[in-house]
Amino acid sequence: MQVEFFYVIYNPVAGSGNATATWKIIAAELAKRGIPYELFESRYQRHTVQLTQQIISRGVRDGSVLLILGGDGTLNEAITGLKLSSNPKALPIAYIPAGSGNDFARGIGLSRKPIEALDQVLATTEPLHLDIGTYTEVYKNRTGYFVNNFGIGFDAAVVNAANHAMSKKVLNSFSMGTTAYIAQVAKILLKRRAFPVTVTIDGKSETIPDAYICTTTNHPYFGGGVRILPSAVPNDGELDLIVVDRPNLLGFAGQAIQSIMGRPIKNPRTRHHFRARSLEVMTDSRQFAQIDGEDWTEQRFRVQFGLTEQDFWIKSKTLHN
């Protein structure tokens, strides 16, 4: 199938405004190639959910694709809108990354350069089937989806600090959004304490008493390019959970640097890896959480994780169906 029409949802505030420049590049290229589209602008939180449902409810054109331009949070909202719509399989999703972290693009082999990413979209001839994580937070009765990861503990505290830091907007203006996350690492290392986590898979539970990172992930990356779990694959039909101990400040800092540099961790005894299609994570203490880079305030957690699937209109450099 060749794309005949794009429904475009564009988030102008993604990447602290860098998405505006990205959209100008993409709009000019679509015009140059004579590809028709209809543009929808996402103006506030959860607006992309509503826009996606609106597009589906009025019926879609044959040969059309939903093109999302924004960050991982915008992509998350588009998928949520599809799943909540009357016809979740009506449209495959294409994506042009224009956020701060852009971990989804890294995880699936999609260029973070606008024209190259568009070329990967236009070169596609069949959908790419990818896993999407689902969650139910029992204590607050909240449900949703994640394309990257659901993190509790250190990574979520870093995301929370970075999202609320004045420096993030400045760094994004220089295409240095990842630096906003790294800049918070030292501060969080000094503040956060280890906490117990109970993991349940197939009715069997294991408690890890000194957890510092507890991240359920769909691919290797979080925090704007940190390779938390290189072996995670977003189309293998399973979720990966990585729980990392904090044995001491120096040791944990060394592991953090190794992950940021993409190098293998030399002390696997402090890392607990679980792989399953469904699992549950529970904490007794209040912790921060992050879902695809969007932070939650501190609370106790009991989260049940599962999987669903989404068709993407992207020709991946690294993945195959």
C-alpha positions as CSV (number, residue, x, y, z in Angstrom):
1,M,0.0,0.0,0.0
2,Q,1.2,3.5,-0.8
3,V,0.1,6.4,1.5
4,E,-2.5,8.5,-0.3
5,F,-3.4,10.8,2.6
6,F,-2.1,11.8,6.0
7,Y,-4.2,12.8,9.0
8,V,-1.5,14.9,10.8
9,I,-1.6,15.7,14.5
10,Y,1.0,18.2,15.4
11,N,2.0,19.3,19.0
12,P,3.6,22.7,18.7
13,V,4.9,22.7,22.3
14,A,6.7,19.4,22.1
15,G,10.5,19.7,22.6
16,S,9.8,23.1,24.3
17,G,8.7,24.5,20.9
18,N,11.2,22.7,18.6
19,A,8.3,20.8,17.0
20,T,7.2,24.0,15.3
21,A,10.5,24.1,13.3
22,T,10.2,20.4,12.6
23,W,6.6,20.8,11.3
24,K,7.7,23.6,8.9
25,I,10.3,21.2,7.4
26,I,7.8,18.3,7.1
27,A,5.0,20.5,5.7
28,A,7.3,21.9,3.0
29,E,8.4,18.4,2.1
30,L,4.8,17.0,1.9
31,A,3.9,19.9,-0.4
32,K,7.0,19.3,-2.6
33,R,6.1,15.6,-3.0
34,G,2.4,16.4,-3.6
35,I,1.1,14.4,-0.7
36,P,-2.2,15.6,0.7
37,Y,-3.0,15.9,4.4
38,E,-5.3,17.4,6.9
39,L,-3.7,19.1,9.9
40,F,-4.9,19.0,13.5
41,E,-3.1,21.0,16.2
42,S,-2.9,19.6,19.7
43,R,-3.2,22.5,22.1
44,Y,-3.4,21.0,25.6
45,Q,-2.8,17.9,27.6
46,R,-5.0,15.0,26.4
47,H,-6.1,17.0,23.3
48,T,-4.4,14.4,21.0
49,V,-6.5,11.7,22.6
50,Q,-9.6,13.7,21.6
51,L,-8.4,14.6,18.2
52,T,-7.6,11.0,17.3
53,Q,-11.1,9.9,18.5
54,Q,-12.6,12.7,16.4
55,I,-10.8,11.6,13.3
56,I,-11.9,8.0,13.7
57,S,-15.5,8.9,14.5
58,R,-16.2,10.7,11.3
59,G,-14.7,7.9,9.1
60,V,-11.3,7.7,7.4
61,R,-10.2,7.8,3.8
62,D,-8.9,4.7,2.1
63,G,-5.1,4.5,2.0
64,S,-4.7,7.0,4.9
65,V,-2.3,7.0,7.8
66,L,-2.3,9.0,11.1
67,L,1.0,11.0,11.2
68,I,2.0,12.2,14.7
69,L,4.6,15.0,15.0
70,G,5.6,15.6,18.6
71,G,7.3,13.9,21.5
72,D,6.7,10.5,23.1
73,G,3.9,11.9,25.2
74,T,2.1,13.0,22.1
75,L,2.5,9.6,20.5
76,N,1.2,8.0,23.7
77,E,-1.9,10.1,23.5
78,A,-2.5,9.2,19.9
79,I,-2.4,5.5,20.7
80,T,-4.6,6.0,23.7
81,G,-7.1,7.8,21.4
82,L,-7.1,5.0,18.9
83,K,-7.5,2.3,21.6
84,L,-10.5,4.2,23.1
85,S,-12.1,4.9,19.7
86,S,-14.9,2.9,18.1
87,N,-12.4,1.4,15.6
88,P,-8.9,1.0,17.1
89,K,-7.5,-0.6,13.9
90,A,-8.8,2.0,11.5
91,L,-5.4,3.7,11.0
92,P,-1.8,2.7,11.3
93,I,0.4,5.3,12.9
94,A,3.4,7.1,11.4
95,Y,5.7,9.3,13.6
96,I,8.1,12.2,13.2
97,P,10.0,12.6,16.5
98,A,10.1,16.2,17.7
99,G,10.3,15.9,21.5
100,S,12.9,16.2,24.2
101,G,13.9,12.5,24.7
102,N,12.7,10.8,21.6
103,D,13.3,7.3,23.1
104,F,10.7,5.6,21.0
105,A,12.5,6.6,17.8
106,R,15.7,5.2,19.2
107,G,14.0,2.0,20.3
108,I,12.5,1.2,16.9
109,G,15.3,2.4,14.6
110,L,13.6,5.6,13.4
111,S,15.8,8.5,12.5
112,R,15.5,11.6,14.7
113,K,16.2,13.8,11.6
114,P,12.9,15.0,10.2
115,I,13.4,14.4,6.5
116,E,15.1,11.0,7.1
117,A,12.2,10.0,9.4
118,L,9.7,11.0,6.7
119,D,11.6,9.0,4.1
120,Q,11.2,5.9,6.4
121,V,7.5,6.6,6.6
122,L,7.1,7.0,2.9
123,A,9.2,3.9,2.1
124,T,6.9,1.7,4.1
125,T,4.8,-0.8,2.2
126,E,3.3,-2.8,5.0
127,P,2.5,-2.1,8.7
128,L,5.1,-2.7,11.4
129,H,3.5,-4.6,14.3
130,L,4.8,-3.4,17.7
131,D,4.0,-4.2,21.3
132,I,2.4,-1.5,23.4
133,G,2.5,-1.8,27.2
134,T,-0.7,-1.5,29.2
135,Y,-1.0,-0.7,32.9
136,T,-3.6,-0.6,35.7
137,E,-2.6,1.2,38.8
138,V,-4.8,-0.5,41.4
139,Y,-4.6,2.0,44.3
140,K,-5.7,5.0,42.2
141,N,-7.7,2.9,39.7
142,R,-5.8,4.5,36.7
143,T,-5.4,2.7,33.4
144,G,-3.4,3.5,30.2
145,Y,-0.7,2.6,27.8
146,F,3.0,3.2,27.3
147,V,5.1,3.0,24.2
148,N,8.5,3.3,26.0
149,N,8.4,2.4,29.7
150,F,6.7,2.8,33.1
151,G,9.4,3.7,35.6
152,I,9.2,3.9,39.4
153,G,12.0,5.3,41.6
154,F,15.2,6.9,40.4
155,D,14.4,7.3,36.7
156,A,11.0,8.8,37.5
157,A,12.5,11.2,40.0
158,V,15.0,12.3,37.4
159,V,12.2,12.8,34.8
160,N,10.2,14.8,37.4
161,A,13.1,17.0,38.2
162,A,14.0,17.5,34.5
163,N,10.4,18.3,33.5
164,H,10.2,21.0,36.1
165,A,13.6,22.5,35.6
166,M,14.0,25.8,33.9
167,S,17.1,24.6,32.1
168,K,15.1,22.0,30.1
169,K,13.5,24.6,27.9
170,V,16.9,26.3,27.3
171,L,18.6,23.0,26.5
172,N,15.8,22.0,24.1
173,S,16.3,25.2,22.2
174,F,19.8,24.0,21.4
175,S,18.6,20.4,20.6
176,M,20.2,19.2,23.9
177,G,17.1,17.8,25.6
178,T,19.0,14.7,26.8
179,T,21.3,16.9,28.8
180,A,18.4,18.1,30.8
181,Y,18.0,14.6,32.2
182,I,21.7,14.0,32.8
183,A,22.0,17.3,34.6
184,Q,19.6,16.0,37.3
185,V,21.3,12.6,37.9
186,A,23.8,13.8,40.5
187,K,21.1,15.7,42.5
188,I,18.8,12.8,42.6
189,L,21.5,10.3,43.6
190,L,22.2,12.3,46.7
191,K,18.5,12.6,47.7
192,R,16.7,9.3,46.9
193,R,16.8,6.2,49.0
194,A,16.4,2.5,48.1
195,F,13.0,1.0,48.6
196,P,11.5,-2.6,48.6
197,V,9.7,-3.8,45.4
198,T,7.6,-6.9,45.1
199,V,7.3,-8.5,41.6
200,T,4.6,-11.1,40.8
201,I,4.6,-13.2,37.7
202,D,2.3,-16.2,37.2
203,G,1.3,-16.1,40.8
204,K,4.9,-16.3,42.1
205,S,6.2,-13.3,44.0
206,E,9.8,-12.0,44.7
207,T,10.7,-9.1,46.9
208,I,13.8,-7.0,46.2
209,P,14.6,-5.1,49.3
210,D,17.0,-2.4,48.1
211,A,15.6,-1.3,44.7
212,Y,16.5,2.1,43.3
213,I,15.3,1.7,39.7
214,C,12.2,-0.3,38.8
215,T,11.3,0.1,35.1
216,T,9.0,-1.9,33.0
217,T,10.1,-1.3,29.4
218,N,9.2,-2.1,25.8
219,H,12.7,-1.3,24.3
220,P,16.2,-0.5,25.5
221,Y,15.9,3.3,26.2
222,F,14.7,5.7,28.8
223,G,15.5,9.3,29.9
224,G,16.5,10.6,26.5
225,G,18.9,7.9,25.3
226,V,20.0,6.0,28.4
227,R,20.2,2.2,27.5
228,I,18.6,0.8,30.6
229,L,18.1,-2.7,29.1
230,P,19.9,-3.4,25.7
231,S,18.2,-6.8,25.3
232,A,14.6,-5.4,25.3
233,V,12.8,-5.8,21.9
234,P,9.5,-3.9,21.1
235,N,8.0,-6.7,19.0
236,D,8.8,-9.9,20.8
237,G,5.4,-10.3,22.6
238,E,6.9,-9.7,26.1
239,L,7.6,-6.9,28.5
240,D,10.9,-6.5,30.3
241,L,11.2,-5.4,33.9
242,I,14.6,-4.2,35.2
243,V,15.1,-3.6,38.9
244,V,18.4,-2.2,40.0
245,D,19.8,-2.2,43.5
246,R,21.7,0.7,45.0
247,P,24.6,-1.0,46.8
248,N,26.5,2.3,47.3
249,L,26.6,5.7,45.8
250,L,29.9,5.2,43.9
251,G,28.8,1.8,42.5
252,F,25.4,3.1,41.4
253,A,26.9,6.2,39.8
254,G,29.3,3.9,37.8
255,Q,26.4,1.8,36.6
256,A,24.5,4.9,35.6
257,I,27.5,6.2,33.6
258,Q,27.9,2.8,31.9
259,S,24.2,2.8,30.9
260,I,24.4,6.3,29.5
261,M,27.4,5.4,27.5
262,G,25.6,2.2,26.2
263,R,28.2,-0.1,27.7
264,P,27.5,-3.5,29.4
265,I,27.0,-3.4,33.2
266,K,29.9,-5.1,34.9
267,N,28.1,-6.1,38.1
268,P,24.9,-8.0,37.1
269,R,24.3,-9.1,40.7
270,T,22.8,-5.7,41.4
271,R,20.4,-6.0,38.5
272,H,17.2,-8.1,38.4
273,H,15.7,-8.8,35.0
274,F,12.2,-10.3,34.5
275,R,10.5,-11.0,31.2
276,A,6.8,-11.9,30.8
277,R,3.7,-11.0,28.9
278,S,2.0,-9.8,32.2
279,L,3.4,-9.0,35.6
280,E,2.7,-6.9,38.7
281,V,4.9,-4.5,40.6
282,M,4.1,-3.3,44.2
283,T,5.9,-0.7,46.4
284,D,5.2,-0.1,50.1
285,S,6.8,3.4,50.1
286,R,5.9,6.5,48.2
287,Q,7.8,6.9,45.0
288,F,7.7,9.0,41.8
289,A,6.7,7.4,38.5
290,Q,7.1,8.3,34.9
291,I,5.2,7.0,31.8
292,D,6.8,7.8,28.5
293,G,8.5,10.8,30.1
294,E,5.4,12.2,31.7
295,D,5.8,12.2,35.5
296,W,3.4,11.2,38.3
297,T,3.6,12.6,41.8
298,E,4.8,10.4,44.7
299,Q,2.5,7.6,45.9
300,R,2.5,3.9,46.8
301,F,2.1,1.7,43.7
302,R,0.5,-1.6,42.8
303,V,0.6,-1.8,39.0
304,Q,-0.5,-4.6,36.8
305,F,1.2,-4.6,33.4
306,G,0.2,-6.3,30.2
307,L,0.5,-6.0,26.4
308,T,-1.5,-5.0,23.4
309,E,-0.4,-4.3,19.8
310,Q,-0.3,-1.4,17.4
311,D,0.3,-1.1,13.7
312,F,2.9,1.5,12.7
313,W,3.6,2.9,9.3
314,I,7.3,3.1,9.6
315,K,10.1,1.3,7.9
316,S,12.4,0.4,10.8
317,K,16.2,0.3,10.4
318,T,16.5,-2.4,13.0
319,L,13.2,-4.3,13.4
320,H,11.2,-6.7,11.2
321,N,7.8,-8.3,11.6
